Amino acid sequence: MDRSRLEDQDEVPMTPRSPADEDRERLLDVDIDKPSPAEGQDNLARNLINNYAMAAQGGIWGLTLVIWAACFFAGIIFFSAHVLLNSMGLLLITQSILILQPTSTPTQKRRGTALHFIFNAGSLSALLAGLVIIEVNKFSHDGEHFKSLHAVLGLVMYLFLLLQGVVGFTQYYTPMVYGSVDRAKSIWKYHRIGGYVTITMGLLTVLAATQTGYNQNVLHIPLWLVIIASVFVVVGIVPRISLRKLGFGR
């Protein structure tokens, strides 16, 4: 075939999209007629470090490293897995939020949604495993369940994240369970708000954990350090929030 004819073509014919693909494009506000960006402009990894994201990364990675170091220096025991898994879960929640701040091109929206799902699946798995660890530990010596502020906040966070996972998955992959694609799309803003509530609950849970006997007697992670790390996470996320996507303004 003549090379000049190939170069004159605007686009390579696209693979026909299924009805499910079209529904997901409507959910994500994907404009299929929008020209593809230049190579490199769809690099979502930049969302993890651009602008204020570096503050969030510094805060969450610093907090995670301090927690893990405290566990290893204190000596690894069965209960340590609860602390390690939960800190890893919070780290992944942070990445799942940053990766979508923002997405604008069709490719970014599709890839961002897929990565958001992967991060949250990993987070939910780690957190639920951490919950199992603490419950097994409690049952092993007839300990009281969900008595401390840390335990109550942690339970609320688990429930929020589980609800977020169910809603997010069904909205994107099975939107018709809500009756229509438009109805599924209409509750995206509540899913986004729920995500910010979840990470806030996670940070509050870690703050409360500094007042538990295990931390005060074994880990010795200072409250002030967790406060500083949490402030960095908040400073890195809040300025990147799109109020329009939360239903405020246009």
Disulfide bonds with the S-S distance in Angstrom:
none
